[in-house]
Amino acid sequence: MDFRYKAFVSYSWADAAWGKWLHHAIETYRTPKSLVGAEGRHGPVPARLFPLFKDREEEAAGSSIGAAVEAALGSSEFLIVVCSPRSAKSQWVNREIAWFKTHRNPANVLALIIDGTPGAGDEPGGEDEECFPRALTHLVSAAMEITDQRLDAPLAADARESGDGKRGARLKLVAALLGVGLDDLVRRDDHRRARIRTAATAGSLAVAAAMSGLAWSATVARDEAVFQRNESQDLTEFMLTDLRGKLDEVGRLDILETVGKRLMTSYDRQNLGKLDADALGRRARVLLLLGEIENSRGNLTDALKTYQAASATTAELLAREPDDPQRMFEHAQSLYWVGYIAWQRGDLAAAKRQFEGYDALADQMVAAEPGKFDWQLEKSYAQSNLGTVASDRGDLDAASKHFAAALVIDKRFYESKPGDADAVIQYGSSLSWAAKVEGRQFDFRRSEKFYREGANILGRAFMAESENYSLLFELVPISLNHTFSLVDLGKADQAAQQGQKAVALAAKLVRHDPANTDYLNHLTWSHIAYAEALLGRGDLAGAEQEVGNAAKVIGSIKASDIAKVQWRVGANHRVQLLSADIARARGANGAAKTQYAALLRSLASLDLRTADVGTLSTLISAHAALGELTGDPAHWRAITGLLDAAPQAPNARASVGLARALFASGRQAEGAALTKRLQAGGYAAPRFLAFVRGQGLAIGLIYPLQSADRSRFGGRYQGDWRV
């Protein structure tokens, strides 16, 4: 049987660096010529071992294996498991092993130990040191369930210094993959290394002789080099400022990357130890530029490494000149980007630490040069970042204070430069975040007002600069979020108009740069928002078409990018929910029940500790729909149980599901209190109004909440209406 991949590398995202090392170590190995074509245990010995599949940048804890990963596993001859205490606890790694054991040859599972102790889990208190995933050491049933029946511990390559070391571990794995004896491979590798050392020694002597002859000419060229260095620094500054700004406007990642790589090539040719502080600062900014590009493409791990390299440089520069505002600024940018990656990965504690450091530096910048408005803007950015984290943690009071502080600065910036694109983007972004917090606090009217104002400001600016893709990139999300807010207020016709506009704007982004996964994200959610609006006004055919369009965008993502694009999972679940909602609206209850049940199965392994509010809302909505369609009380119990277990406060959609569950469970007083709170904020989505009518509650009648109601629903059950 021919396989597309020689091996699938399974690892915990926390061990991503080892996964990358292993991938490179195996794919770059060249089989000794004397062995190529010889008969090995797996057939003729190949010259190279590639490709390997290693395409997950972050572990989606609790999620089921997707179709793309299953396809890759099924197309791989071997499975290599990177074994550590992290992977031993990883549900994802265990599921990949279980899938391979039940669908492929279990004998082709190889192990690489990088940390921990094999068998430590068998001893009391040793669970945290166990490096072997349970699926590796136990029998897996045909249903992919890990049984209690132990198997012999697998023979493993041990990359630890106390074991085989990296070289020995690499050769062990290569021997197994090639199907040849380890001794032959080690002996031939020793001969190869000896030849390389001999060649390297001879080359070094030749270089030394040549360098002595160049010493005099280097002295003559010194003055010219000083002139060229000054010219180079001026050019670098131009590329990082004026040219960067123009390239941002046209939104071309490929051109930005070319500029960034050219700059890094220039720095790589220089002795970093002899660069002055300003030159090192510029180099750090180049690293941040390259990190932004990797991040825009969904390559979070590569982006983080670049950001961390920049952060190390800027931290050192700040330590040398702690009172220099420019050094503060440079390090603040590094802290932001490292924190941003943590935020994208859901590590809110790490993100908060980085953003607090950024905020402290912004305070120092303002104190050092209070008249420089650029530093006040840095304070705004820092406050907005902290507001985002506070919002995601459910601390809405703190989030509101942070965003209010940012909004004051950004409004002043906008009013001082109303035609400036940067000022428009900054103010529009602050309005968008303020709108989100208002929605989470159940003030849907005020939320819509902020979204409308931001969309209008950005829209007018884009009409004046229709090829400014930085403006367009900010206009699309606020437009689609405005669509959702209008749906929640029951303004279906206005929502449909806004949704149609959002789709057109997002499509322009994607046409401009089809490889940009951020642009694809905007287009997908624009289709979803438009579908929600059309469903709200009863246009089922139109809603179905938009759901199909969203699915097409998700399906267009390259296989190599699927594991990197985290938003794809949540969007796909929302598409499934909308499809079921449309079937139900058509009266096809049987089909709807099937689709809701399928959605619940795909979410069955969801880890509530890390689930975002949108995914939690989707799960609750599916349970609520099945509760109404089947009358099974288990769905209502599931909803109340989910909300008790999840650390995130539910959004408005999930709160409607909770209200349904409370009424169905005989907890009418609690259900009525939550329903009144939604009504008080102006929530009037069609399905909510139908539910209210069904309960015989007065629509539009606002009841002041009693203190007991506020204590129950004013804290955890403050919701975020948004996706």
MIMI-832968 format. One record per residue (C-alpha): residue number from 1; x, y, z. Coordinates in nm, 3 decimals, m for minus. Example, Ala and Ser with C-alpha at 12.3 -4.5 7.8 and 13.67 -1.06 7.14 Angstrom:
2
  pos     east    north       up
    1    1.230   m0.450    0.780
    2    1.367   m0.106    0.714
This chain:
723
  pos     east    north       up
    1    0.000    0.000    0.000
    2    0.131    0.345   m0.091
    3    0.113    0.615    0.175
    4    0.105    0.989    0.130
    5    0.302    1.042    0.453
    6    0.585    0.836    0.591
    7    0.476    0.920    0.945
    8    0.229    1.127    1.144
    9    0.390    1.314    1.435
   10    0.160    1.328    1.739
   11    0.249    1.570    2.017
   12    0.104    1.808    2.272
   13    0.112    2.169    2.156
   14    0.316    2.244    2.470
   15    0.591    2.030    2.311
   16    0.565    2.202    1.973
   17    0.939    2.280    1.968
   18    1.017    1.908    1.995
   19    0.760    1.831    1.727
   20    0.932    2.074    1.495
   21    1.276    1.932    1.577
   22    1.161    1.576    1.511
   23    0.994    1.675    1.185
   24    1.315    1.840    1.063
   25    1.543    1.565    1.196
   26    1.360    1.288    1.010
   27    1.280    1.469    0.686
   28    1.638    1.591    0.640
   29    1.796    1.249    0.705
   30    1.970    1.105    0.398
   31    1.993    0.726    0.387
   32    2.351    0.601    0.330
   33    2.394    0.521   m0.039
   34    2.501    0.164    0.037
   35    2.159    0.097    0.194
   36    1.936    0.269   m0.063
   37    1.736    0.010   m0.257
   38    1.837   m0.279   m0.032
   39    1.560   m0.503    0.097
   40    1.445   m0.384    0.439
   41    1.168   m0.505    0.669
   42    0.919   m0.274    0.495
   43    1.043   m0.331    0.140
   44    1.316   m0.148   m0.056
   45    1.499    0.105    0.162
   46    1.416    0.461    0.045
   47    1.671    0.740    0.003
   48    1.468    0.987    0.209
   49    1.195    0.974    0.475
   50    0.942    1.235    0.377
   51    0.697    1.385    0.397
   52    0.594    1.370    0.762
   53    0.263    1.516    0.879
   54    0.304    1.771    1.159
   55    0.041    2.036    1.113
   56   m0.108    2.126    1.449
   57    0.009    2.456    1.595
   58   m0.216    2.441    1.899
   59   m0.402    2.167    2.077
   60   m0.780    2.208    2.075
   61   m0.832    2.047    2.413
   62   m1.143    1.836    2.426
   63   m1.228    1.860    2.058
   64   m1.281    1.552    1.844
   65   m1.037    1.463    1.569
   66   m1.139    1.643    1.254
   67   m1.177    1.489    0.911
   68   m0.850    1.641    0.791
   69   m0.654    1.487    1.078
   70   m0.824    1.150    1.028
   71   m0.732    1.163    0.661
   72   m0.370    1.239    0.748
   73   m0.357    0.954    1.001
   74   m0.506    0.716    0.747
   75   m0.249    0.828    0.490
   76    0.049    0.771    0.721
   77    0.256    0.452    0.733
   78    0.380    0.518    1.088
   79    0.271    0.714    1.393
   80    0.548    0.877    1.600
   81    0.434    0.986    1.947
   82    0.635    1.255    2.124
   83    0.611    1.132    2.485
   84    0.612    1.369    2.782
   85    0.395    1.437    3.088
   86    0.210    1.692    2.870
   87    0.129    1.446    2.593
   88    0.041    1.176    2.847
   89   m0.241    1.401    2.970
   90   m0.341    1.521    2.624
   91   m0.681    1.396    2.513
   92   m0.585    1.491    2.157
   93   m0.269    1.277    2.153
   94   m0.453    0.983    2.312
   95   m0.728    1.005    2.050
   96   m0.473    1.012    1.766
   97   m0.304    0.700    1.906
   98   m0.641    0.528    1.953
   99   m0.745    0.611    1.598
  100   m0.419    0.480    1.451
  101   m0.429    0.160    1.656
  102   m0.783    0.079    1.543
  103   m0.744    0.178    1.177
  104   m0.379    0.105    1.099
  105   m0.108   m0.140    1.208
  106   m0.046   m0.096    1.586
  107    0.308   m0.227    1.536
  108    0.385    0.090    1.340
  109    0.343    0.312    1.645
  110    0.682    0.453    1.751
  111    0.763    0.653    2.063
  112    1.010    0.933    2.134
  113    1.066    1.017    2.502
  114    1.161    1.381    2.562
  115    1.067    1.425    2.929
  116    0.914    1.243    3.226
  117    0.951    0.882    3.335
  118    0.801    0.571    3.170
  119    0.579    0.381    3.413
  120    0.579    0.656    3.677
  121    0.201    0.661    3.666
  122    0.192    0.312    3.817
  123    0.340    0.443    4.141
  124    0.134    0.644    4.395
  125    0.185    1.015    4.335
  126    0.378    0.958    4.014
  127    0.101    1.046    3.770
  128    0.249    1.388    3.692
  129    0.578    1.229    3.581
  130    0.429    0.964    3.350
  131    0.539    1.027    2.992
  132    0.349    0.753    2.806
  133   m0.009    0.837    2.699
  134   m0.253    0.575    2.826
  135   m0.357    0.481    2.472
  136    0.004    0.381    2.406
  137    0.030    0.136    2.697
  138   m0.323   m0.006    2.701
  139   m0.543   m0.203    2.466
  140   m0.775    0.010    2.253
  141   m1.115   m0.136    2.163
  142   m1.267   m0.132    1.815
  143   m1.483    0.159    1.934
  144   m1.161    0.356    2.001
  145   m1.209    0.330    2.378
  146   m0.899    0.287    2.593
  147   m0.947   m0.024    2.808
  148   m0.787   m0.117    3.141
  149   m0.592   m0.404    2.982
  150   m0.222   m0.318    2.990
  151    0.016   m0.396    2.707
  152    0.392   m0.426    2.710
  153    0.562   m0.089    2.725
  154    0.664    0.017    2.374
  155    1.027    0.026    2.271
  156    1.106    0.395    2.260
  157    1.381    0.625    2.142
  158    1.493    0.836    2.437
  159    1.607    1.187    2.338
  160    1.698    1.282    2.696
  161    2.064    1.332    2.781
  162    2.031    1.043    3.027
  163    1.903    0.821    2.745
  164    2.000    0.798    2.379
  165    2.042    1.173    2.333
  166    1.907    1.352    2.029
  167    2.142    1.185    1.782
  168    2.082    0.834    1.914
  169    1.707    0.886    1.931
  170    1.700    1.014    1.575
  171    1.891    0.711    1.448
  172    1.665    0.469    1.640
  173    1.356    0.618    1.480
  174    1.517    0.632    1.136
  175    1.617    0.265    1.162
  176    1.260    0.169    1.249
  177    1.116    0.378    0.965
  178    1.365    0.240    0.710
  179    1.331   m0.117    0.837
  180    1.707   m0.167    0.880
  181    1.934   m0.265    1.170
  182    2.034    0.009    1.411
  183    2.399   m0.105    1.432
  184    2.452   m0.066    1.056
  185    2.298    0.278    1.063
  186    2.507    0.397    1.360
  187    2.831    0.269    1.203
  188    2.761    0.441    0.871
  189    2.659    0.762    1.048
  190    2.988    0.761    1.244
  191    3.182    0.731    0.917
  192    2.982    1.018    0.766
  193    3.045    1.245    1.068
  194    3.418    1.170    1.053
  195    3.430    1.274    0.686
  196    3.244    1.595    0.765
  197    3.485    1.682    1.049
  198    3.785    1.630    0.820
  199    3.638    1.850    0.549
  200    3.544    2.118    0.801
  201    3.900    2.130    0.941
  202    4.053    2.171    0.596
  203    3.800    2.438    0.509
  204    3.876    2.632    0.827
  205    4.249    2.644    0.747
  206    4.174    2.773    0.397
  207    3.944    3.042    0.530
  208    4.205    3.153    0.786
  209    4.466    3.196    0.513
  210    4.227    3.394    0.297
  211    4.126    3.621    0.586
  212    4.486    3.724    0.654
  213    4.512    3.847    0.296
  214    4.194    4.049    0.330
  215    4.297    4.241    0.642
  216    4.466    4.527    0.454
  217    4.178    4.577    0.209
  218    3.932    4.584    0.501
  219    4.124    4.874    0.655
  220    4.106    5.070    0.331
  221    3.729    5.011    0.305
  222    3.646    5.115    0.664
  223    3.548    5.473    0.586
  224    3.329    5.361    0.299
  225    3.161    5.107    0.532
  226    3.070    5.380    0.781
  227    2.902    5.577    0.505
  228    2.718    5.269    0.379
  229    2.602    5.181    0.734
  230    2.448    5.524    0.780
  231    2.273    5.496    0.446
  232    2.149    5.147    0.540
  233    2.006    5.272    0.870
  234    1.817    5.550    0.693
  235    1.678    5.299    0.443
  236    1.574    5.062    0.723
  237    1.390    5.339    0.904
  238    1.210    5.429    0.581
  239    1.107    5.067    0.524
  240    0.974    5.033    0.880
  241    0.776    5.357    0.874
  242    0.672    5.522    0.549
  243    0.691    5.214    0.326
  244    0.536    4.990    0.594
  245    0.243    5.230    0.623
  246    0.178    5.223    0.250
  247    0.201    4.843    0.237
  248   m0.040    4.813    0.531
  249   m0.290    5.022    0.339
  250   m0.277    4.795    0.034
  251   m0.292    4.487    0.257
  252   m0.031    4.277    0.080
  253    0.133    4.024    0.313
  254    0.365    3.901    0.038
  255    0.520    4.244   m0.020
  256    0.550    4.306    0.355
  257    0.723    3.971    0.396
  258    0.969    4.047    0.118
  259    1.057    4.378    0.284
  260    1.094    4.215    0.626
  261    1.311    3.928    0.504
  262    1.531    4.165    0.309
  263    1.589    4.368    0.624
  264    1.666    4.058    0.834
  265    1.912    3.935    0.570
  266    2.092    4.267    0.602
  267    2.111    4.234    0.981
  268    2.218    3.869    0.965
  269    2.526    3.975    0.769
  270    2.636    4.206    1.051
  271    2.800    4.138    1.386
  272    2.511    4.192    1.628
  273    2.754    4.247    1.914
  274    2.883    4.559    1.742
  275    2.546    4.714    1.656
  276    2.447    5.022    1.854
  277    2.124    5.040    2.054
  278    1.927    5.215    1.780
  279    2.023    4.952    1.523
  280    1.927    4.670    1.761
  281    1.595    4.844    1.822
  282    1.528    4.857    1.449
  283    1.619    4.490    1.419
  284    1.364    4.408    1.692
  285    1.100    4.601    1.500
  286    1.182    4.397    1.189
  287    1.130    4.079    1.393
  288    0.793    4.208    1.511
  289    0.698    4.280    1.149
  290    0.783    3.923    1.045
  291    0.594    3.792    1.347
  292    0.285    3.988    1.246
  293    0.299    3.830    0.902
  294    0.326    3.478    1.045
  295    0.042    3.555    1.284
  296   m0.179    3.681    0.999
  297   m0.124    3.348    0.825
  298   m0.223    3.154    1.136
  299    0.132    3.034    1.212
  300    0.109    3.106    1.585
  301    0.412    2.904    1.694
  302    0.648    3.063    1.443
  303    0.504    3.406    1.521
  304    0.558    3.356    1.896
  305    0.921    3.256    1.848
  306    0.982    3.570    1.646
  307    0.807    3.787    1.903
  308    1.003    3.631    2.188
  309    1.331    3.695    2.005
  310    1.231    4.059    1.963
  311    1.126    4.078    2.329
  312    1.463    3.952    2.447
  313    1.635    4.227    2.248
  314    1.403    4.508    2.357
  315    1.424    4.400    2.723
  316    1.803    4.422    2.709
  317    1.790    4.765    2.545
  318    1.546    4.891    2.808
  319    1.772    4.761    3.085
  320    2.059    4.962    2.934
  321    1.853    5.281    2.902
  322    1.561    5.253    3.146
  323    1.465    5.623    3.123
  324    1.446    5.641    2.742
  325    1.080    5.656    2.622
  326    1.179    5.507    2.286
  327    1.321    5.198    2.459
  328    1.001    5.177    2.664
  329    0.797    5.192    2.345
  330    0.999    4.922    2.172
  331    0.966    4.680    2.462
  332    0.595    4.758    2.500
  333    0.540    4.643    2.142
  334    0.718    4.315    2.214
  335    0.509    4.259    2.527
  336    0.192    4.326    2.331
  337    0.263    4.069    2.060
  338    0.371    3.797    2.303
  339    0.053    3.867    2.501
  340   m0.155    3.865    2.185
  341   m0.044    3.511    2.100
  342   m0.132    3.403    2.455
  343   m0.476    3.563    2.413
  344   m0.531    3.387    2.080
  345   m0.450    3.055    2.249
  346   m0.690    3.123    2.535
  347   m0.418    3.166    2.799
  348   m0.579    3.472    2.957
  349   m0.353    3.475    3.264
  350   m0.039    3.496    3.049
  351   m0.200    3.756    2.823
  352   m0.295    3.967    3.126
  353    0.062    3.962    3.258
  354    0.204    4.081    2.927
  355   m0.061    4.351    2.882
  356   m0.011    4.478    3.237
  357    0.358    4.518    3.158
  358    0.262    4.708    2.844
  359    0.028    4.933    3.045
  360    0.298    5.010    3.303
  361    0.541    5.109    3.028
  362    0.273    5.331    2.870
  363    0.236    5.513    3.202
  364    0.612    5.568    3.211
  365    0.612    5.700    2.854
  366    0.336    5.950    2.932
  367    0.513    6.059    3.251
  368    0.843    6.110    3.066
  369    0.690    6.309    2.778
  370    0.337    6.418    2.875
  371    0.302    6.642    2.571
  372    0.361    6.361    2.320
  373    0.022    6.230    2.211
  374    0.173    5.911    2.065
  375    0.244    5.793    2.419
  376   m0.115    5.866    2.524
  377   m0.227    5.645    2.237
  378   m0.006    5.369    2.373
  379   m0.195    5.406    2.701
  380   m0.520    5.367    2.506
  381   m0.394    5.051    2.335
  382   m0.286    4.906    2.668
  383   m0.621    4.981    2.832
  384   m0.807    4.827    2.539
  385   m0.595    4.512    2.564
  386   m0.663    4.480    2.936
  387   m1.033    4.540    2.869
  388   m1.037    4.256    2.619
  389   m0.884    4.013    2.868
  390   m1.115    4.128    3.147
  391   m1.414    4.081    2.918
  392   m1.305    3.730    2.826
  393   m1.254    3.647    3.194
  394   m1.607    3.766    3.272
  395   m1.495    4.066    3.480
  396   m1.730    4.308    3.307
  397   m1.688    4.592    3.555
  398   m1.313    4.598    3.498
  399   m1.359    4.562    3.121
  400   m1.599    4.856    3.114
  401   m1.351    5.077    3.302
  402   m1.061    4.984    3.074
  403   m1.258    5.047    2.754
  404   m1.401    5.374    2.888
  405   m1.047    5.498    2.957
  406   m0.938    5.401    2.605
  407   m1.245    5.561    2.448
  408   m1.171    5.901    2.607
  409   m0.821    5.908    2.457
  410   m0.928    5.774    2.118
  411   m1.217    6.017    2.083
  412   m0.980    6.307    2.152
  413   m0.740    6.167    1.891
  414   m1.019    6.135    1.633
  415   m1.155    6.485    1.699
  416   m0.808    6.633    1.657
  417   m0.755    6.447    1.326
  418   m1.100    6.360    1.182
  419   m0.963    6.280    0.837
  420   m0.669    6.071    0.954
  421   m0.711    5.700    0.880
  422   m0.518    5.590    1.190
  423   m0.736    5.809    1.412
  424   m1.051    5.670    1.250
  425   m0.935    5.310    1.294
  426   m0.841    5.366    1.656
  427   m1.168    5.534    1.751
  428   m1.377    5.283    1.555
  429   m1.201    4.994    1.726
  430   m1.265    5.144    2.070
  431   m1.633    5.193    1.989
  432   m1.653    4.828    1.882
  433   m1.505    4.702    2.208
  434   m1.727    4.933    2.412
  435   m2.026    4.794    2.223
  436   m1.924    4.439    2.307
  437   m1.907    4.515    2.679
  438   m2.248    4.685    2.671
  439   m2.388    4.372    2.508
  440   m2.233    4.153    2.774
  441   m2.401    4.371    3.036
  442   m2.736    4.319    2.858
  443   m2.773    4.680    2.737
  444   m2.845    4.583    2.377
  445   m2.971    4.926    2.269
  446   m2.654    5.101    2.383
  447   m2.445    4.825    2.227
  448   m2.614    4.877    1.889
  449   m2.563    5.254    1.918
  450   m2.187    5.211    1.963
  451   m2.165    4.964    1.674
  452   m2.365    5.197    1.450
  453   m2.147    5.496    1.533
  454   m1.827    5.301    1.471
  455   m1.953    5.154    1.143
  456   m2.058    5.499    1.020
  457   m1.723    5.660    1.106
  458   m1.521    5.382    0.942
  459   m1.760    5.365    0.646
  460   m1.725    5.735    0.567
  461   m1.348    5.712    0.588
  462   m1.341    5.410    0.357
  463   m1.559    5.588    0.101
  464   m1.292    5.858    0.088
  465   m1.008    5.601    0.064
  466   m1.161    5.299   m0.106
  467   m0.825    5.123   m0.154
  468   m0.713    5.157    0.208
  469   m0.730    4.797    0.326
  470   m0.636    4.885    0.682
  471   m0.963    5.079    0.704
  472   m1.154    4.799    0.534
  473   m1.007    4.539    0.770
  474   m1.158    4.731    1.065
  475   m1.484    4.816    0.889
  476   m1.583    4.455    0.814
  477   m1.594    4.315    1.171
  478   m1.778    4.615    1.314
  479   m2.029    4.586    1.028
  480   m2.096    4.218    1.085
  481   m2.119    4.269    1.461
  482   m2.365    4.551    1.398
  483   m2.568    4.299    1.199
  484   m2.580    4.061    1.496
  485   m2.681    4.346    1.729
  486   m2.969    4.448    1.500
  487   m3.088    4.085    1.492
  488   m3.088    4.082    1.872
  489   m3.301    4.397    1.878
  490   m3.552    4.233    1.641
  491   m3.472    4.475    1.356
  492   m3.453    4.206    1.090
  493   m3.482    4.430    0.781
  494   m3.206    4.666    0.897
  495   m2.997    4.366    0.997
  496   m3.033    4.214    0.650
  497   m2.919    4.537    0.485
  498   m2.618    4.562    0.714
  499   m2.535    4.193    0.669
  500   m2.542    4.223    0.291
  501   m2.306    4.520    0.315
  502   m2.069    4.327    0.544
  503   m2.052    4.036    0.299
  504   m1.969    4.267    0.007
  505   m1.695    4.442    0.204
  506   m1.544    4.115    0.329
  507   m1.548    3.971   m0.023
  508   m1.341    4.267   m0.139
  509   m1.084    4.187    0.129
  510   m1.056    3.824    0.018
  511   m1.033    3.913   m0.351
  512   m0.742    4.137   m0.264
  513   m0.547    3.871   m0.073
  514   m0.704    3.521   m0.086
  515   m0.427    3.368    0.129
  516   m0.496    3.590    0.431
  517   m0.678    3.374    0.686
  518   m0.791    3.682    0.882
  519   m0.974    3.798    0.569
  520   m1.132    3.454    0.529
  521   m1.243    3.473    0.892
  522   m1.418    3.805    0.828
  523   m1.591    3.672    0.517
  524   m1.711    3.354    0.690
  525   m1.865    3.540    0.982
  526   m2.017    3.802    0.750
  527   m2.204    3.523    0.570
  528   m2.314    3.383    0.907
  529   m2.437    3.722    1.029
  530   m2.627    3.781    0.705
  531   m2.782    3.434    0.732
  532   m2.898    3.512    1.087
  533   m3.061    3.833    0.963
  534   m3.237    3.661    0.674
  535   m3.359    3.382    0.901
  536   m3.492    3.645    1.140
  537   m3.714    3.795    0.873
  538   m3.829    3.459    0.739
  539   m3.621    3.442    0.419
  540   m3.530    3.076    0.457
  541   m3.398    3.032    0.103
  542   m3.169    3.333    0.140
  543   m3.051    3.218    0.482
  544   m2.976    2.872    0.347
  545   m2.774    3.021    0.062
  546   m2.565    3.231    0.301
  547   m2.502    2.930    0.525
  548   m2.379    2.746    0.217
  549   m2.155    3.038    0.127
  550   m2.003    3.034    0.476
  551   m1.940    2.660    0.448
  552   m1.768    2.713    0.111
  553   m1.528    2.967    0.260
  554   m1.444    2.730    0.546
  555   m1.392    2.450    0.294
  556   m1.161    2.666    0.084
  557   m0.896    2.679    0.356
  558   m0.588    2.491    0.244
  559   m0.526    2.157    0.413
  560   m0.189    2.286    0.533
  561   m0.361    2.572    0.716
  562   m0.653    2.385    0.874
  563   m0.482    2.308    1.204
  564   m0.357    2.665    1.232
  565   m0.687    2.844    1.176
  566   m0.856    2.821    1.514
  567   m1.164    3.028    1.425
  568   m1.263    2.768    1.167
  569   m1.389    2.527    1.435
  570   m1.631    2.770    1.599
  571   m1.755    2.897    1.263
  572   m1.820    2.543    1.143
  573   m2.026    2.468    1.454
  574   m2.228    2.785    1.401
  575   m2.294    2.684    1.039
  576   m2.421    2.345    1.159
  577   m2.651    2.514    1.411
  578   m2.791    2.753    1.151
  579   m2.856    2.466    0.908
  580   m3.057    2.287    1.176
  581   m3.243    2.609    1.266
  582   m3.341    2.657    0.902
  583   m3.466    2.298    0.875
  584   m3.672    2.351    1.188
  585   m3.816    2.676    1.052
  586   m3.925    2.485    0.739
  587   m4.112    2.238    0.958
  588   m3.868    1.956    0.880
  589   m3.842    1.859    1.246
  590   m3.700    1.514    1.176
  591   m3.411    1.654    0.974
  592   m3.359    1.928    1.232
  593   m3.337    1.677    1.518
  594   m3.081    1.475    1.324
  595   m2.869    1.784    1.261
  596   m2.890    1.909    1.620
  597   m2.791    1.564    1.746
  598   m2.495    1.552    1.506
  599   m2.382    1.891    1.633
  600   m2.400    1.771    1.993
  601   m2.190    1.467    1.903
  602   m1.924    1.689    1.749
  603   m1.920    1.896    2.069
  604   m1.935    1.598    2.305
  605   m1.570    1.626    2.411
  606   m1.579    2.002    2.462
  607   m1.361    2.114    2.754
  608   m1.579    2.367    2.937
  609   m1.277    2.513    3.112
  610   m1.144    2.650    2.785
  611   m1.463    2.686    2.579
  612   m1.535    3.037    2.451
  613   m1.877    3.195    2.498
  614   m1.969    3.142    2.133
  615   m1.909    2.767    2.143
  616   m2.091    2.740    2.476
  617   m2.384    2.928    2.322
  618   m2.394    2.690    2.024
  619   m2.396    2.388    2.255
  620   m2.676    2.529    2.472
  621   m2.883    2.631    2.168
  622   m2.865    2.277    2.028
  623   m2.971    2.128    2.363
  624   m3.259    2.378    2.393
  625   m3.385    2.300    2.044
  626   m3.378    1.925    2.109
  627   m3.544    1.978    2.446
  628   m3.837    2.147    2.274
  629   m3.852    1.904    1.981
  630   m3.822    1.582    2.181
  631   m3.951    1.675    2.526
  632   m3.654    1.494    2.677
  633   m3.574    1.661    3.014
  634   m3.213    1.545    2.985
  635   m3.147    1.839    2.754
  636   m3.271    2.089    3.012
  637   m3.055    1.926    3.279
  638   m2.760    1.943    3.042
  639   m2.805    2.319    2.998
  640   m2.814    2.400    3.369
  641   m2.522    2.165    3.426
  642   m2.318    2.330    3.152
  643   m2.367    2.676    3.294
  644   m2.274    2.559    3.642
  645   m1.952    2.402    3.511
  646   m1.837    2.669    3.264
  647   m1.629    2.959    3.395
  648   m1.756    3.185    3.116
  649   m2.076    3.385    3.156
  650   m2.330    3.292    2.885
  651   m2.422    3.534    2.608
  652   m2.779    3.640    2.533
  653   m2.847    3.344    2.303
  654   m2.730    3.103    2.569
  655   m2.929    3.293    2.832
  656   m3.244    3.234    2.628
  657   m3.163    2.863    2.632
  658   m3.111    2.881    3.006
  659   m3.446    3.057    3.054
  660   m3.616    2.781    2.855
  661   m3.445    2.520    3.071
  662   m3.549    2.695    3.392
  663   m3.915    2.712    3.287
  664   m3.912    2.351    3.166
  665   m3.759    2.242    3.497
  666   m4.028    2.410    3.704
  667   m3.807    2.700    3.811
  668   m4.045    2.965    3.678
  669   m3.937    3.247    3.911
  670   m3.574    3.220    3.802
  671   m3.672    3.184    3.438
  672   m3.898    3.490    3.457
  673   m3.624    3.699    3.622
  674   m3.377    3.615    3.347
  675   m3.637    3.676    3.076
  676   m3.722    4.018    3.220
  677   m3.355    4.108    3.229
  678   m3.322    4.030    2.859
  679   m3.635    4.231    2.781
  680   m3.512    4.523    2.990
  681   m3.202    4.549    2.773
  682   m3.410    4.553    2.455
  683   m3.347    4.195    2.348
  684   m3.612    4.106    2.088
  685   m3.474    3.832    1.864
  686   m3.767    3.653    1.692
  687   m3.712    3.317    1.861
  688   m3.693    3.487    2.199
  689   m4.021    3.671    2.141
  690   m4.188    3.346    2.037
  691   m4.062    3.185    2.357
  692   m4.193    3.476    2.568
  693   m4.535    3.450    2.406
  694   m4.536    3.078    2.471
  695   m4.476    3.137    2.839
  696   m4.753    3.396    2.854
  697   m4.516    3.672    2.963
  698   m4.584    4.037    2.884
  699   m4.369    4.141    2.589
  700   m4.208    4.479    2.628
  701   m4.319    4.526    2.989
  702   m4.012    4.614    3.192
  703   m4.002    4.493    3.550
  704   m3.740    4.636    3.789
  705   m3.538    4.345    3.918
  706   m3.559    4.275    4.287
  707   m3.233    4.245    4.479
  708   m3.265    3.867    4.484
  709   m3.298    3.864    4.105
  710   m2.988    4.079    4.065
  711   m2.782    3.856    4.290
  712   m2.876    3.555    4.078
  713   m2.853    3.706    3.731
  714   m2.641    4.019    3.772
  715   m2.312    3.831    3.807
  716   m2.241    3.503    3.626
  717   m2.549    3.529    3.412
  718   m2.463    3.863    3.265
  719   m2.427    3.760    2.907
  720   m2.237    3.832    2.593
  721   m2.478    3.837    2.302
  722   m2.205    3.807    2.048
  723   m2.071    3.501    1.861
